[in-house]
Amino acid sequence: MNRKFKQIVVRSVALSLFAASVVTGNGIPAVSASAASAVFITELVPDTVNVNSNDGYEYVELYNASDELIDLTGYKLKGKIDGVFKWEGTLGSNVRIPPRETVLIWTQNSVISGNTPQLTRDQFRSNYGIAESELPNERIHVLQNVSGLYNGSSSQKNIGISLVDLLGSEIVVATYFVDSDDDDTFENKGISFKQPSSGISMVHNGGNKTATPGRIASDEVPGVAPSDVIAAGGDGSLTLSWTQSSDPNVIGYRIHSRNGLSMVSVTDVTYTYTGLTNGSDYTFTLSSVYADGGVSPASLPVRGKAGTPVIPAVTTGLQALPRDKAIRLSWDASTEGDVAGYRVYKNGVQLPDLVTGSSYVATGLANSQSVTFAVYTVNQSGLMSAQPAVVAQKPQAAPSFVVTEMAPNTKNIDYKTGGTDAFEFIELYNSTSTPINVKGFILKYIAGATVFDYPITENKMIAPQGTFLIWFKNTNVQQVGLPEFNLAYGSSIVEDQMFVVVNGGMSNTASRRVQFLDPDNIVLTDTTYKVEDIGESISANFIPDRGNGVVSTDRISMQANPGFLYPVQKVADPADMVPPAAPTDIQVAAGVGGVKVTWSDTLEPDVAYVNVYVNGVARNKLLMPENEAIIEGLENRTEVTLQVSTIDTSGRESNLTAPIVATPTTDAMPEVMITEIVPDTWNTEPLESRDVYDAYEFIELYNPHLQPFDLNGKTVRFTQPNDAAKSWSWTFDQPTPIEPKKSIQFWVRPNGLNYLKPDGFNFFYYGFQEAKYVPDSAFVYGDGAGGLSNNGGIVDIVEPDGTVLVSATYTAGQFLEKKGITYAYPMFGGTDMRIVGVQQTGTPGLVNSSQIPRASTHDQTAPAAPARFQAEPNRGEVTVSWQPNAESDLAGYQLYMGGQLEVTLPASVTSYTIPALRGQVAVTFELSAIDNSGNESARVTATAKPTYPLMTQVEREPSPANALTDGIWRHGMSGGKVRSYRVLYKVMFLRGCHILQITSMNGY
């Protein structure tokens, strides 16, 4: 039930028995008037941990105070307020209570009953911290779609829970009273009752007690059951023995059989059943009998096998899960019929208690110190298995499992953009030194108040320091399998590394929290990915908390790479207190405006970063694994000193390497540079053809020199290495100058697309941000060019004699629709441009200062970072503002959005509005100042979340392509058959999405 408010005092009324004799449908005698008080309500728990904002684990505990099996099939459990019944539920079949034992009625309202996936008995036990051996499934009976146990409110007083027999008579009732003076209803706390002296009303025994489902407390039913019960097999017999009670009031014992054997009363501490079938299992419970006539609750069931005892088999499936100063042992429960428990040895010393379940937690251990455990199976005769199962493990403060990667935004089933994401996954890392089977562990995917539980139901053995994937496989992509998954990522995941969850997939548009829990419901790792962390095939990669907490907050966005761990993602070894060794084999090569530093890739395995120092100051911090660093923005002809160090996962830094001096050169730059290529865009079709082409492909050409560069006579040559038919050349046949330090856009327009205009091009890339539009004078129309292949290729600018002036290469996978490749100057000579960004949002006309060589100057002092940078959200837009810089040589400001250069602004501008943003999605902006020498300041950051935009429709100039569409329409209206499907649309743009008004014409 929803908890309304705390205002409860519980006063109980005991639940008693029948007023008439009843025989149940299966012939087992029900309780009669002569067996008064044979069924008790011993505990109620009305307030529990919530699931979907409702109490998830309410229960009523029923106790059989007789020496006969009681069958409650068809009986009703009813709830009433002030004597008026408000709800009822009928108990299902097989609700049977063995003598002196209990059953639980788990009451579930409609919300809990309809929870997806349904709550399990394992979750019920876990909520109360009780093992299955103490509370097996057959003692938990679910009663669904009832109002449940009221927590109480001003209108809910004298709340009674009644058990009603087949004739409609109340046989026992427990009542709790709501009062503001004394509240004994608390989350997961029980209300206890004891046997009445007469009547059917249980006596209130106290509230706010630790819930003990299935276990009778001594103040509920007095007496203690016999202990250390053993059932030893013999030829056609079983001999039960137990420890003599030390209580002088105990005068004897009762033995109850679950196999139809007669109850036996004895005064000795041993009894032999004869006439049994060899090889058959028999189960018994024992109660102590007191001088005042009282009988204790039953012992835990003891099972034995008739016949000559057999040494039990060796324990299987033993594994050790490390915790902070503790180790959780678990093993496969034996399937042999006469197992009494398991004997555990720690470093050769026997632990005092026999373990009756299939897990054990050893505490009080020292972290990082190996402990060896041996586990023997013990049968009812006291015989142990011939050999133990053995495992060694080191306790550790760090979580045993860490979420290291989440990829909620992936390619679709055809490995293309758009449609249903087909390859979403969550990656987990086993930080321990032993293999761990994660069967029984639980992944929780949390969307606000909604929690989705995904238990691992298969044996999945994760190697030490290995990874494990949970594939969130959308219901619409069930036809793809592991081969397609590996093809999508270029990975080599095997079946044992993956568990598949079939669901609706992971969210791309909202943050989601993920937890991984062990079988004891202890959270091992807790992470949250955010929308800004992810992109298509760009995943959020998490770094473990260096304080060994379960929550990982540090993360990096990288290309999705399932099964691969960056060294920084590994848990630090606390025993390693020594800083890492410095890199070796340091090599330095000077280039234009920078240097390249390389080192041996044989670093220590826990090296997370390499620092490169320039003139004693850390300049680059590289995430490993890497073995080279490019230092840009240096002054030509000015020597610099280079040193390198390593940093391990604990944050310790090595000594710096010996200094190496290098001087950036002034080698000739290419006459022209290729700074950006976008090979995949929105599609359209020529006026006179049914072919479809990318409409706005372009190659950006930049002049890095101080004099104009004329492209007249030069050729753009595209080569597709694997398909000569897709190669082409296009020659400039008239003067086409590129002004100094400026760019032009070579717009690749195949035949028939010359009706497309620059305003459409600009709107496609920049929407309403007209300040960023490429001017008409900066376009070259490559009409008749063959297009940029989506399978990759090489773009060259070639002299008439065939000399290559500059070259840029790209491959499939480095771009998406409207997202291309950015290049920087050839720092170390030659004509090959360097790739500096892939899958970058197209920015025609915007060249980042890092893509071009630094101007030669002695000024190496960067301007101050802009002050008071702030972002103000509005409807679908954000306005950023700042105080002007005071430097006399200030050239302007560079504004970045999501880490990518958005716009370069003149020095006179101190505010800028970014339009067409998605509502309720936070956006991070960065701003830097640049001077006339190309020095860039540190970036300052501001984040804002715009509200939803006010949608408007903009009518654009009619396209010449409308004539083709109109002709098809008229042909269809005159009775002709339309062979293709066309869509007339008007577009309203937001950044990242199009809103379409669609009219279809299909000829029907």
ChimeraX attribute file (.defattr): number of C-alpha atoms within 10 A of each C-alpha:
attribute: neighborCount
match mode: 1-to-1
recipient: residues
	/A:1	26
	/A:2	19
	/A:3	18
	/A:4	11
	/A:5	10
	/A:6	17
	/A:7	19
	/A:8	24
	/A:9	22
	/A:10	27
	/A:11	25
	/A:12	28
	/A:13	27
	/A:14	32
	/A:15	32
	/A:16	27
	/A:17	27
	/A:18	27
	/A:19	18
	/A:20	15
	/A:21	13
	/A:22	17
	/A:23	13
	/A:24	16
	/A:25	11
	/A:26	9
	/A:27	9
	/A:28	14
	/A:29	15
	/A:30	21
	/A:31	27
	/A:32	17
	/A:33	14
	/A:34	12
	/A:35	16
	/A:36	19
	/A:37	27
	/A:38	26
	/A:39	27
	/A:40	30
	/A:41	31
	/A:42	31
	/A:43	32
	/A:44	29
	/A:45	31
	/A:46	26
	/A:47	26
	/A:48	24
	/A:49	16
	/A:50	16
	/A:51	17
	/A:52	14
	/A:53	14
	/A:54	18
	/A:55	27
	/A:56	28
	/A:57	25
	/A:58	25
	/A:59	27
	/A:60	24
	/A:61	23
	/A:62	24
	/A:63	26
	/A:64	23
	/A:65	26
	/A:66	20
	/A:67	16
	/A:68	18
	/A:69	19
	/A:70	22
	/A:71	22
	/A:72	22
	/A:73	19
	/A:74	18
	/A:75	22
	/A:76	20
	/A:77	22
	/A:78	22
	/A:79	25
	/A:80	20
	/A:81	20
	/A:82	14
	/A:83	12
	/A:84	11
	/A:85	14
	/A:86	14
	/A:87	16
	/A:88	20
	/A:89	19
	/A:90	17
	/A:91	19
	/A:92	14
	/A:93	12
	/A:94	14
	/A:95	19
	/A:96	19
	/A:97	22
	/A:98	22
	/A:99	25
	/A:100	25
	/A:101	25
	/A:102	26
	/A:103	25
	/A:104	26
	/A:105	20
	/A:106	20
	/A:107	27
	/A:108	24
	/A:109	20
	/A:110	14
	/A:111	19
	/A:112	23
	/A:113	18
	/A:114	13
	/A:115	13
	/A:116	11
	/A:117	11
	/A:118	10
	/A:119	16
	/A:120	10
	/A:121	19
	/A:122	18
	/A:123	15
	/A:124	18
	/A:125	20
	/A:126	16
	/A:127	16
	/A:128	17
	/A:129	14
	/A:130	17
	/A:131	16
	/A:132	15
	/A:133	13
	/A:134	16
	/A:135	20
	/A:136	14
	/A:137	15
	/A:138	12
	/A:139	21
	/A:140	21
	/A:141	21
	/A:142	16
	/A:143	21
	/A:144	20
	/A:145	17
	/A:146	22
	/A:147	18
	/A:148	27
	/A:149	26
	/A:150	24
	/A:151	26
	/A:152	28
	/A:153	16
	/A:154	12
	/A:155	9
	/A:156	16
	/A:157	22
	/A:158	23
	/A:159	26
	/A:160	26
	/A:161	30
	/A:162	26
	/A:163	29
	/A:164	23
	/A:165	23
	/A:166	17
	/A:167	12
	/A:168	12
	/A:169	16
	/A:170	23
	/A:171	27
	/A:172	27
	/A:173	26
	/A:174	32
	/A:175	28
	/A:176	26
	/A:177	20
	/A:178	25
	/A:179	20
	/A:180	11
	/A:181	9
	/A:182	13
	/A:183	16
	/A:184	22
	/A:185	26
	/A:186	21
	/A:187	19
	/A:188	21
	/A:189	21
	/A:190	27
	/A:191	26
	/A:192	30
	/A:193	29
	/A:194	25
	/A:195	26
	/A:196	17
	/A:197	11
	/A:198	11
	/A:199	17
	/A:200	25
	/A:201	27
	/A:202	28
	/A:203	23
	/A:204	23
	/A:205	19
	/A:206	18
	/A:207	26
	/A:208	18
	/A:209	17
	/A:210	15
	/A:211	19
	/A:212	19
	/A:213	27
	/A:214	22
	/A:215	19
	/A:216	24
	/A:217	17
	/A:218	12
	/A:219	14
	/A:220	21
	/A:221	20
	/A:222	16
	/A:223	22
	/A:224	21
	/A:225	19
	/A:226	23
	/A:227	15
	/A:228	12
	/A:229	23
	/A:230	22
	/A:231	29
	/A:232	24
	/A:233	26
	/A:234	19
	/A:235	15
	/A:236	17
	/A:237	21
	/A:238	29
	/A:239	18
	/A:240	23
	/A:241	19
	/A:242	16
	/A:243	12
	/A:244	16
	/A:245	17
	/A:246	7
	/A:247	11
	/A:248	8
	/A:249	14
	/A:250	21
	/A:251	16
	/A:252	18
	/A:253	24
	/A:254	20
	/A:255	21
	/A:256	25
	/A:257	18
	/A:258	16
	/A:259	10
	/A:260	9
	/A:261	14
	/A:262	11
	/A:263	15
	/A:264	13
	/A:265	16
	/A:266	14
	/A:267	14
	/A:268	12
	/A:269	15
	/A:270	16
	/A:271	17
	/A:272	13
	/A:273	16
	/A:274	13
	/A:275	10
	/A:276	19
	/A:277	15
	/A:278	16
	/A:279	16
	/A:280	13
	/A:281	18
	/A:282	22
	/A:283	18
	/A:284	21
	/A:285	23
	/A:286	28
	/A:287	24
	/A:288	26
	/A:289	23
	/A:290	19
	/A:291	11
	/A:292	9
	/A:293	9
	/A:294	15
	/A:295	24
	/A:296	25
	/A:297	30
	/A:298	26
	/A:299	20
	/A:300	20
	/A:301	18
	/A:302	20
	/A:303	24
	/A:304	28
	/A:305	29
	/A:306	25
	/A:307	19
	/A:308	16
	/A:309	20
	/A:310	14
	/A:311	15
	/A:312	22
	/A:313	19
	/A:314	16
	/A:315	23
	/A:316	17
	/A:317	10
	/A:318	20
	/A:319	23
	/A:320	28
	/A:321	24
	/A:322	27
	/A:323	22
	/A:324	19
	/A:325	17
	/A:326	21
	/A:327	25
	/A:328	19
	/A:329	20
	/A:330	20
	/A:331	18
	/A:332	13
	/A:333	17
	/A:334	21
	/A:335	8
	/A:336	14
	/A:337	17
	/A:338	28
	/A:339	25
	/A:340	28
	/A:341	21
	/A:342	25
	/A:343	20
	/A:344	25
	/A:345	17
	/A:346	14
	/A:347	12
	/A:348	11
	/A:349	10
	/A:350	14
	/A:351	12
	/A:352	9
	/A:353	10
	/A:354	15
	/A:355	18
	/A:356	20
	/A:357	18
	/A:358	18
	/A:359	19
	/A:360	16
	/A:361	13
	/A:362	17
	/A:363	13
	/A:364	10
	/A:365	17
	/A:366	15
	/A:367	20
	/A:368	17
	/A:369	12
	/A:370	13
	/A:371	18
	/A:372	14
	/A:373	24
	/A:374	20
	/A:375	26
	/A:376	23
	/A:377	30
	/A:378	25
	/A:379	28
	/A:380	24
	/A:381	26
	/A:382	18
	/A:383	17
	/A:384	23
	/A:385	20
	/A:386	12
	/A:387	14
	/A:388	20
	/A:389	18
	/A:390	17
	/A:391	15
	/A:392	16
	/A:393	22
	/A:394	23
	/A:395	26
	/A:396	24
	/A:397	17
	/A:398	26
	/A:399	24
	/A:400	23
	/A:401	28
	/A:402	29
	/A:403	29
	/A:404	27
	/A:405	30
	/A:406	29
	/A:407	30
	/A:408	28
	/A:409	27
	/A:410	27
	/A:411	19
	/A:412	18
	/A:413	21
	/A:414	14
	/A:415	16
	/A:416	14
	/A:417	16
	/A:418	14
	/A:419	11
	/A:420	18
	/A:421	28
	/A:422	29
	/A:423	28
	/A:424	25
	/A:425	27
	/A:426	22
	/A:427	24
	/A:428	23
	/A:429	26
	/A:430	23
	/A:431	25
	/A:432	25
	/A:433	16
	/A:434	20
	/A:435	18
	/A:436	22
	/A:437	20
	/A:438	20
	/A:439	15
	/A:440	19
	/A:441	20
	/A:442	21
	/A:443	20
	/A:444	17
	/A:445	18
	/A:446	16
	/A:447	15
	/A:448	10
	/A:449	8
	/A:450	11
	/A:451	16
	/A:452	14
	/A:453	17
	/A:454	18
	/A:455	18
	/A:456	19
	/A:457	12
	/A:458	13
	/A:459	13
	/A:460	19
	/A:461	15
	/A:462	21
	/A:463	19
	/A:464	14
	/A:465	17
	/A:466	21
	/A:467	23
	/A:468	28
	/A:469	24
	/A:470	19
	/A:471	22
	/A:472	22
	/A:473	22
	/A:474	18
	/A:475	14
	/A:476	15
	/A:477	15
	/A:478	11
	/A:479	9
	/A:480	14
	/A:481	13
	/A:482	16
	/A:483	13
	/A:484	16
	/A:485	20
	/A:486	15
	/A:487	11
	/A:488	20
	/A:489	18
	/A:490	12
	/A:491	14
	/A:492	14
	/A:493	18
	/A:494	13
	/A:495	12
	/A:496	14
	/A:497	19
	/A:498	19
	/A:499	17
	/A:500	16
	/A:501	17
	/A:502	14
	/A:503	12
	/A:504	13
	/A:505	21
	/A:506	22
	/A:507	17
	/A:508	19
	/A:509	14
	/A:510	14
	/A:511	16
	/A:512	18
	/A:513	15
	/A:514	19
	/A:515	21
	/A:516	24
	/A:517	19
	/A:518	20
	/A:519	19
	/A:520	19
	/A:521	16
	/A:522	13
	/A:523	19
	/A:524	20
	/A:525	25
	/A:526	19
	/A:527	23
	/A:528	19
	/A:529	24
	/A:530	15
	/A:531	18
	/A:532	17
	/A:533	18
	/A:534	24
	/A:535	19
	/A:536	20
	/A:537	22
	/A:538	19
	/A:539	27
	/A:540	27
	/A:541	25
	/A:542	26
	/A:543	24
	/A:544	27
	/A:545	19
	/A:546	15
	/A:547	11
	/A:548	15
	/A:549	14
	/A:550	22
	/A:551	20
	/A:552	19
	/A:553	14
	/A:554	14
	/A:555	19
	/A:556	14
	/A:557	16
	/A:558	16
	/A:559	16
	/A:560	25
	/A:561	18
	/A:562	25
	/A:563	19
	/A:564	15
	/A:565	19
	/A:566	17
	/A:567	20
	/A:568	23
	/A:569	24
	/A:570	22
	/A:571	25
	/A:572	21
	/A:573	14
	/A:574	12
	/A:575	9
	/A:576	10
	/A:577	9
	/A:578	11
	/A:579	16
	/A:580	22
	/A:581	18
	/A:582	20
	/A:583	23
	/A:584	15
	/A:585	10
	/A:586	18
	/A:587	13
	/A:588	19
	/A:589	15
	/A:590	22
	/A:591	23
	/A:592	25
	/A:593	26
	/A:594	23
	/A:595	24
	/A:596	19
	/A:597	19
	/A:598	19
	/A:599	19
	/A:600	13
	/A:601	14
	/A:602	11
	/A:603	20
	/A:604	14
	/A:605	14
	/A:606	22
	/A:607	27
	/A:608	24
	/A:609	23
	/A:610	27
	/A:611	21
	/A:612	25
	/A:613	21
	/A:614	19
	/A:615	15
	/A:616	14
	/A:617	12
	/A:618	14
	/A:619	14
	/A:620	16
	/A:621	17
	/A:622	17
	/A:623	15
	/A:624	19
	/A:625	18
	/A:626	14
	/A:627	16
	/A:628	18
	/A:629	18
	/A:630	17
	/A:631	19
	/A:632	20
	/A:633	22
	/A:634	25
	/A:635	23
	/A:636	22
	/A:637	16
	/A:638	13
	/A:639	15
	/A:640	20
	/A:641	15
	/A:642	27
	/A:643	23
	/A:644	27
	/A:645	21
	/A:646	28
	/A:647	25
	/A:648	22
	/A:649	22
	/A:650	20
	/A:651	16
	/A:652	15
	/A:653	20
	/A:654	20
	/A:655	16
	/A:656	18
	/A:657	19
	/A:658	11
	/A:659	16
	/A:660	16
	/A:661	13
	/A:662	19
	/A:663	21
	/A:664	24
	/A:665	22
	/A:666	16
	/A:667	14
	/A:668	12
	/A:669	20
	/A:670	21
	/A:671	16
	/A:672	22
	/A:673	27
	/A:674	26
	/A:675	28
	/A:676	30
	/A:677	29
	/A:678	29
	/A:679	29
	/A:680	22
	/A:681	20
	/A:682	12
	/A:683	12
	/A:684	16
	/A:685	18
	/A:686	20
	/A:687	18
	/A:688	11
	/A:689	10
	/A:690	10
	/A:691	10
	/A:692	12
	/A:693	22
	/A:694	20
	/A:695	25
	/A:696	25
	/A:697	26
	/A:698	28
	/A:699	25
	/A:700	24
	/A:701	22
	/A:702	25
	/A:703	24
	/A:704	24
	/A:705	18
	/A:706	10
	/A:707	12
	/A:708	16
	/A:709	18
	/A:710	17
	/A:711	20
	/A:712	15
	/A:713	14
	/A:714	22
	/A:715	20
	/A:716	20
	/A:717	18
	/A:718	25
	/A:719	20
	/A:720	18
	/A:721	13
	/A:722	11
	/A:723	11
	/A:724	10
	/A:725	10
	/A:726	16
	/A:727	20
	/A:728	17
	/A:729	16
	/A:730	17
	/A:731	18
	/A:732	15
	/A:733	11
	/A:734	11
	/A:735	11
	/A:736	18
	/A:737	16
	/A:738	21
	/A:739	18
	/A:740	14
	/A:741	14
	/A:742	17
	/A:743	25
	/A:744	24
	/A:745	24
	/A:746	20
	/A:747	22
	/A:748	25
	/A:749	26
	/A:750	22
	/A:751	18
	/A:752	17
	/A:753	23
	/A:754	16
	/A:755	11
	/A:756	17
	/A:757	12
	/A:758	16
	/A:759	16
	/A:760	16
	/A:761	19
	/A:762	20
	/A:763	15
	/A:764	17
	/A:765	20
	/A:766	21
	/A:767	19
	/A:768	17
	/A:769	14
	/A:770	11
	/A:771	10
	/A:772	20
	/A:773	20
	/A:774	21
	/A:775	13
	/A:776	12
	/A:777	8
	/A:778	18
	/A:779	18
	/A:780	17
	/A:781	17
	/A:782	22
	/A:783	17
	/A:784	16
	/A:785	20
	/A:786	19
	/A:787	25
	/A:788	28
	/A:789	20
	/A:790	18
	/A:791	15
	/A:792	19
	/A:793	21
	/A:794	17
	/A:795	23
	/A:796	21
	/A:797	27
	/A:798	20
	/A:799	17
	/A:800	12
	/A:801	7
	/A:802	10
	/A:803	11
	/A:804	18
	/A:805	19
	/A:806	23
	/A:807	23
	/A:808	25
	/A:809	18
	/A:810	22
	/A:811	13
	/A:812	12
	/A:813	13
	/A:814	17
	/A:815	23
	/A:816	21
	/A:817	21
	/A:818	19
	/A:819	20
	/A:820	26
	/A:821	25
	/A:822	27
	/A:823	25
	/A:824	23
	/A:825	27
	/A:826	23
	/A:827	27
	/A:828	20
	/A:829	16
	/A:830	16
	/A:831	21
	/A:832	22
	/A:833	22
	/A:834	18
	/A:835	19
	/A:836	15
	/A:837	16
	/A:838	18
	/A:839	19
	/A:840	20
	/A:841	20
	/A:842	23
	/A:843	26
	/A:844	25
	/A:845	22
	/A:846	19
	/A:847	22
	/A:848	18
	/A:849	17
	/A:850	15
	/A:851	22
	/A:852	23
	/A:853	23
	/A:854	20
	/A:855	18
	/A:856	16
	/A:857	14
	/A:858	11
	/A:859	13
	/A:860	15
	/A:861	12
	/A:862	17
	/A:863	22
	/A:864	18
	/A:865	18
	/A:866	22
	/A:867	14
	/A:868	13
	/A:869	19
	/A:870	21
	/A:871	23
	/A:872	15
	/A:873	22
	/A:874	18
	/A:875	18
	/A:876	22
	/A:877	22
	/A:878	24
	/A:879	16
	/A:880	22
	/A:881	19
	/A:882	16
	/A:883	13
	/A:884	18
	/A:885	19
	/A:886	11
	/A:887	14
	/A:888	9
	/A:889	12
	/A:890	22
	/A:891	21
	/A:892	20
	/A:893	25
	/A:894	21
	/A:895	20
	/A:896	18
	/A:897	17
	/A:898	12
	/A:899	10
	/A:900	15
	/A:901	19
	/A:902	20
	/A:903	21
	/A:904	21
	/A:905	19
	/A:906	14
	/A:907	18
	/A:908	12
	/A:909	13
	/A:910	17
	/A:911	15
	/A:912	16
	/A:913	15
	/A:914	16
	/A:915	20
	/A:916	23
	/A:917	25
	/A:918	20
	/A:919	18
	/A:920	17
	/A:921	16
	/A:922	17
	/A:923	19
	/A:924	15
	/A:925	24
	/A:926	22
	/A:927	27
	/A:928	22
	/A:929	29
	/A:930	27
	/A:931	22
	/A:932	14
	/A:933	18
	/A:934	24
	/A:935	21
	/A:936	24
	/A:937	19
	/A:938	16
	/A:939	16
	/A:940	17
	/A:941	17
	/A:942	16
	/A:943	17
	/A:944	20
	/A:945	21
	/A:946	24
	/A:947	18
	/A:948	16
	/A:949	17
	/A:950	8
	/A:951	12
	/A:952	9
	/A:953	12
	/A:954	10
	/A:955	9
	/A:956	10
	/A:957	8
	/A:958	8
	/A:959	11
	/A:960	13
	/A:961	17
	/A:962	12
	/A:963	12
	/A:964	14
	/A:965	16
	/A:966	12
	/A:967	11
	/A:968	21
	/A:969	17
	/A:970	11
	/A:971	14
	/A:972	17
	/A:973	14
	/A:974	8
	/A:975	10
	/A:976	12
	/A:977	13
	/A:978	16
	/A:979	10
	/A:980	10
	/A:981	10
	/A:982	15
	/A:983	12
	/A:984	14
	/A:985	12
	/A:986	16
	/A:987	17
	/A:988	17
	/A:989	21
	/A:990	19
	/A:991	14
	/A:992	8
	/A:993	12
	/A:994	11
	/A:995	13
	/A:996	13
	/A:997	12
	/A:998	12
	/A:999	11
	/A:1000	10
	/A:1001	17
	/A:1002	15
	/A:1003	16
	/A:1004	8
